[in-house]
Structures are given as C-alpha cells and as structure tokens.
Amino acid sequence: MSMHVIPTPLRGLPWRVLIPLTALVLFGATVLWSAAGGHWSPYAWKHIFNFGLFLSLAIAISRLPERAFRQSAYPIYGGLVFLLMLVEAVGKVGGGSQRWLNIGFMNLQPSELMKPGIVLVMAVFYASLPPTLIRSWRALVPPLILLGVPAALVMLQPDLGTALAICFGAVVVVFLSGVPMWWFISGGAAAAVVAPLAFFFALHDYQRKRVLVFLDPEADMLGSGYHITQSKIAIGSGGFFGKGLGNGTQSHLKYLPEAHTDFAFATMAEEWGMIGGLFILFVFFVVLFRWGMGVARRAPDRFSQLLAAGMTATIFFYVAINMMMVMGLAPVVGIPLPFISHGGSSMMTNMICIGTIMAVDRWGKRAGSRLG
C-alpha cells in the first residue's frame, strides 16, 4: 500500500506495533466469545468496540505536543484525586469493593486512570527538579506525598492490586530519575519490617486469606483456594495445542470463576494451549515492551524518557502480575490482562499508555530530523 493512500495524521504511527496489538485484541475477543458460550454479547463485541474507541483516543494523544503534557500534569492529577474521593462518597459497589463511577455509557474506575496519571506527574516533577537537588529531601518527600494520597484512597476502596500498580509505575519513574540507590535499599529494608505488621493490622480479612492461599492453595481447594486451583487445572489441561475454540470445559462448565476478566488467560490457555500463550507473550514482550523501552531510550529529553519508560512499566506490571496470578505465582489481586480481559476502564488505561508512548516516539523523531 502506497503511503500516499494513508491520511497524513496516520502515516507516522508505529504500524509495526499497532497491527500486532490489533491482532492481540481480536484474539482476546475470540477468548471472550468462547467465555460467553459462543456469543458475541456481552463481552466480545464490547471488547472490540472499546479498542476502536480508545485507539482513536490514543491517536489523538499521540498528536499532542510535549508542552500539553507538561502543563496538564498537575491539573489531571488533581482531577483524578477528586474523582477518587468522589468514589468514596457516591461510588458504585461491585464485588465487595467501591471502585466505580457510573458515567452513562460505562462504569468508570478512576483508580485505573491514576496509573498513567501518577507516571505523568512524577515525570514532570523530576524533569523540573534541578540536578543539584536530586540527592536532597526535595527529591523524595514531594513525590511520596503525590503517591501517598491516591494510593491511600485506592486502598480504602479496597483495591490492593490497583494500589500496587500505581505504586509500581511511580517507583519506576523515581528509580530512573537518578535518586540515590541507598534510598531504595532502605525502602526495601523498611518494607520487609512493615510487611508483617501490614499483613496483620492493615489488610482486610479477604486480602490476608489471599496471601495464605497463595502460599498453600491446596489447604482450602473448595473455598478460598478455589480460584487458583481451577485456574491451574484449566491452564494445565490445555497442553501444547489446547482443546480447541469453544471446547474449554473449565470455563464452559463454570468451574473457572471470572473467566472473562481476571482469569481470561486461563480460559485462553485451556482452548489454545501453549501456542496461544506464546503468541500473547510475543506481542507483549517482543513487540510492545521492546518498542516502549526503545522509545524511552531514544527520547529527546529527561521528561520524555521518564514518561515513556513509566508508561511501558505500567503495562508490564499489568501483564506480569496477571500471568503470575493465574499460574499461582502471585496472590490473586484482581488485575486484568491487558487487551485480552474484558473491561472498559482497563482498556482505556492501557490505550492512554500506548498513546503517550506514541507521542514520545513522535517527539523523538521530530528532534532527530531537526538534528539531521
């Protein structure tokens, strides 16, 4: 296809990433089609619609100048904190947690939007911090406050998985900003001391149970260990080639809970086997993450580097924790698999990350052409 056929705003897009990503979303739609018993409604068609809608949003984000990101960082952060407080006041309760705001065409989960939001505000903060202050308290205390407020509000919902995801993206930006390494070593030591206390005094009963089930799933296979036990059965029974589309007994006979959301990977693995899993890993790690970190390395300035790396790390956290969770390598924390699991807020968050990385990619190419 001649480049002249493609509209000008679309010519500079990274099609080598967007085409595999679209294939991944369509693959996810087949998984959701099967999870719904061979019906496009209610999951599969909405999955494709959400991708199309938020791909348009990502393309729009990719056209924004760097100035727009810098100027909007703190207002966006403040707006998201306000929405998180609004969730506490009037939010919709689902699955025992109060996480959503009904905005008509979808239930918005503000905590999801805080994942890219915290990365943006952290990148702006460290990009504007003079290098001489990077080892002073001014490089640590303000970011801790910026992170602590939304993390605490999300923990109140309660939503440990999303709170950890918000913290992960922020910590990656802090680490890459060049602050002293001993801060992280001290933080790790403090976390090792605080973790046992938090387990007994800060976590809810169901969260403590999830940790205990992770350590010994067989202790209560029909109770709290049911989710992970059925997930591992589904993944193992798929073998190398899988049972075939629509033939997954664990999901179709309702043994596998949340087959269309948190455990969509297990639904896929039962029907598509290891082949399907390798395809998902290829798109995530060889295409998406390699591209995202490459964009960060080629970024023209400190802000762009931190922004692209932080957004890439946010998607990485989603993927890594979900896959570890469904395979019994991490506690069940309710994090969906990007572009596979059903969920509008999750799709929006990930496409905002993709759009932001595309924007940084465009800034880098423009800076390179000027230097050339």
C-alpha positions, 0 to 999 in steps of 0.5 A, spaced: 500 500 500 502 506 497 503 511 503 500 516 499 493 512 500 494 513 508 491 520 511 497 524 513 495 524 521 496 516 520 502 515 516 507 516 522 504 511 527 508 505 529 504 500 524 509 495 526 506 495 533 499 497 532 497 491 527 500 486 532 496 489 538 490 489 533 491 482 532 492 481 540 485 484 541 481 480 536 484 474 539 482 476 546 475 477 543 475 470 540 477 468 548 471 472 550 466 469 545 468 462 547 467 465 555 460 467 553 458 460 550 459 462 543 456 469 543 458 475 541 454 479 547 456 481 552 463 481 552 466 480 545 463 485 541 464 490 547 471 488 547 472 490 540 468 496 540 472 499 546 479 498 542 476 502 536 474 507 541 480 508 545 485 507 539 482 513 536 483 516 543 490 514 543 491 517 536 489 523 538 494 523 544 499 521 540 498 528 536 499 532 542 505 536 543 510 535 549 508 542 552 500 539 553 503 534 557 507 538 561 502 543 563 496 538 564 500 534 569 498 537 575 491 539 573 489 531 571 492 529 577 488 533 581 482 531 577 483 524 578 484 525 586 477 528 586 474 523 582 477 518 587 474 521 593 468 522 589 468 514 589 468 514 596 462 518 597 457 516 591 461 510 588 458 504 585 459 497 589 461 491 585 464 485 588 465 487 595 469 493 593 467 501 591 471 502 585 466 505 580 463 511 577 457 510 573 458 515 567 452 513 562 455 509 557 460 505 562 462 504 569 468 508 570 474 506 575 478 512 576 483 508 580 485 505 573 486 512 570 491 514 576 496 509 573 498 513 567 496 519 571 501 518 577 507 516 571 505 523 568 506 527 574 512 524 577 515 525 570 514 532 570 516 533 577 523 530 576 524 533 569 523 540 573 527 538 579 534 541 578 540 536 578 543 539 584 537 537 588 536 530 586 540 527 592 536 532 597 529 531 601 526 535 595 527 529 591 523 524 595 518 527 600 514 531 594 513 525 590 511 520 596 506 525 598 503 525 590 503 517 591 501 517 598 494 520 597 491 516 591 494 510 593 491 511 600 484 512 597 485 506 592 486 502 598 480 504 602 476 502 596 479 496 597 483 495 591 490 492 593 492 490 586 490 497 583 494 500 589 500 496 587 500 498 580 500 505 581 505 504 586 509 500 581 509 505 575 511 511 580 517 507 583 519 506 576 519 513 574 523 515 581 528 509 580 530 512 573 530 519 575 537 518 578 535 518 586 540 515 590 540 507 590 541 507 598 534 510 598 531 504 595 535 499 599 532 502 605 525 502 602 526 495 601 529 494 608 523 498 611 518 494 607 520 487 609 519 490 617 512 493 615 510 487 611 508 483 617 505 488 621 501 490 614 499 483 613 496 483 620 493 490 622 492 493 615 489 488 610 482 486 610 480 479 612 479 477 604 486 480 602 490 476 608 486 469 606 489 471 599 496 471 601 495 464 605 492 461 599 497 463 595 502 460 599 498 453 600 492 453 595 491 446 596 489 447 604 482 450 602 481 447 594 473 448 595 473 455 598 478 460 598 483 456 594 478 455 589 480 460 584 487 458 583 486 451 583 481 451 577 485 456 574 491 451 574 487 445 572 484 449 566 491 452 564 494 445 565 489 441 561 490 445 555 497 442 553 501 444 547 495 445 542 489 446 547 482 443 546 480 447 541 475 454 540 469 453 544 471 446 547 474 449 554 470 445 559 473 449 565 470 455 563 464 452 559 462 448 565 463 454 570 468 451 574 473 457 572 470 463 576 471 470 572 473 467 566 472 473 562 476 478 566 481 476 571 482 469 569 481 470 561 488 467 560 486 461 563 480 460 559 485 462 553 490 457 555 485 451 556 482 452 548 489 454 545 494 451 549 501 453 549 501 456 542 496 461 544 500 463 550 506 464 546 503 468 541 500 473 547 507 473 550 510 475 543 506 481 542 507 483 549 514 482 550 517 482 543 513 487 540 510 492 545 515 492 551 521 492 546 518 498 542 516 502 549 523 501 552 526 503 545 522 509 545 524 511 552 531 510 550 531 514 544 527 520 547 529 527 546 529 529 553 529 527 561 521 528 561 520 524 555 524 518 557 521 518 564 514 518 561 515 513 556 519 508 560 513 509 566 508 508 561 511 501 558 512 499 566 505 500 567 503 495 562 508 490 564 506 490 571 499 489 568 501 483 564 506 480 569 502 480 575 496 477 571 500 471 568 503 470 575 496 470 578 493 465 574 499 460 574 499 461 582 505 465 582 502 471 585 496 472 590 490 473 586 489 481 586 484 482 581 488 485 575 486 484 568 490 482 562 491 487 558 487 487 551 485 480 552 480 481 559 474 484 558 473 491 561 472 498 559 476 502 564 482 497 563 482 498 556 482 505 556 488 505 561 492 501 557 490 505 550 492 512 554 499 508 555 500 506 548 498 513 546 503 517 550 508 512 548 506 514 541 507 521 542 514 520 545 516 516 539 513 522 535 517 527 539 523 523 538 523 523 531 521 530 530 528 532 534 532 527 530 530 530 523 531 537 526 538 534 528 539 531 521 
